[in-house]
Every structure is written in C-alpha cells, then in structure tokens.
Amino acid sequence: MLQEYILTPPVAFIILFVVMLGAASLFSFFAYTRHRNLIDAQKAYACGEEFVDHLIQPDYSQFFPFAFFFTILHIVALVIATVPTETTETFVMAMTYILGAVIGLLILLRK
C-alpha cells in the first residue's frame, strides 16, 4: 500500500527533489567558487575585454533565412519519409507538399 503512494508522480518528485537538494548542498562544500571574489563574479565576461553594453548589436539578417531553409528542408524530409506510398492519394499529397516546399524555398532564396 505504501509502495503505491511512493510511486505516484507528486510524491516521487518531492522525494527526488529532497534527495537532489541534499546532494547539491553536500557537493557545494567541494566547489571551488567559495573563494572567488564576488564583485568580479557579477561582471559579464567578454573574452578578457571590457564589456560595453551599447556596442553590442547582433545582426540576424543572415541567420533567419538559413534557419528557415533548414527548418523547411527537415520538415519536408520528415513528412516525405513518413508518408506511405501504397496509395495514390498519399503519393499525390507528398508531391504537393514537395512542390509547396520548393515554392517556399524559391521565395525564401530570391534576391
């Protein structure tokens, strides 16, 4: 009877949470971070250089087309790999999906 209650998800979560909390506090004694300067620990790390907030402006204009291209091709590969080819309707659906992906990629890659 007790085993049924221990294996329920909320009780198991609480037990594992307490065990992990105890393990984290036990291993914190072995951590090297106790002797670190706390003022330097709160500063941002920028490869040994001074970190200036107003100069960092990342440009994602080249990233988004690549990310969409990657997503479209992988979704097309997933759908085509899982479509059964026994019937004509599913084959037509797969070909329509490929055609839509090709049109989407042409729109994405136009200059």
N, C-alpha and C positions, 0 to 999 in steps of 0.2 A: 504494500500500500504506500509506504514512504517512497519507494523507488519510482512509483508513478508520478508523484509530486515533484521529485527532484528532476525528472527528465522533461518536465514541461518547460517551454522556452523562456518564460519570465524568470522562473526560479534558477534554471541553468545559467541564464545571462547574469543574474545577480551573483551567483556563486563564482562564475568565471571572472566577473568584474572585480570582486573582492580578492580573488587569488592574484590577478594581474596587478592590482593596486599594491598588494603586499610585495610582489616580485619587483615592481618598479621602485618601491621605497627601499627594498633590500639592495638592489643594484645601484641605487643612487649614491650609496656610500663608496662605491668603486669608481664613480665617474670622476673625470679629470676636471670638470668645469667648476668645482668648488673654489679653486684658487685663481680663477680668471678675474680680471678687472671688469667690473660690471658696467663702467662707463663706456669702455671700448666694445663691450658685448652688445650694447644697444645701438651702435653705429651701423650703417649699411656698409656692406663690403663691395668694393668696386675694383677688384684686382689690384689692390695696393694703392689706388689713386683716390684722391678726394672725390667724394660723391656729391654731385651737383644736381639737384632736382630739376631745375628749369632747362637744362641742356638735353635731357633725355626725351626724345620724341620718336619712338619707333614708327617705321613706315611699313604698313602691312599691305601695300598695294600689290606687291608681287606674291605675297603669301596666299591671299584669298583665291585667286584663280587656280593656283596649284592645289589648294585644299579641295576646291570644288571638283577639279579634274580627278583627283584621287578618289573622292567620295563617289562620284558618278561611275567611274570605272569599276570600283569594287562592288557597288550595289548591283551593277549590271552583271558582273561575274557571278555574284551570289544568286541572283534571280535566274540567270540562264542555267547555272549548274543545278538548280533545284527544280526546274520545270520539267515535268515528264514529257517525253516526246512520243508517247504512244498514240495520242490523238491529234488530229489536225488542228483542233481549236487551240490547244495549248501551244502547238508549234507556231501558229499564227500570232498568238499572244506574245510569245517570246520574240518573234521577229519584229512585231510592232514596238515592243519595249526597246529592242536594239536600235530601231530606227529613231525612236524618240531620244535615246541617249546620244546617238550620233548627231542629231539636230541640236541637242543641248550643248554638246561639246563644240560644234561649229560656232554656235552663238557665243560660247564662252571664250573661244580662242580667236575670234575675229579681231582684227587690229583697227 
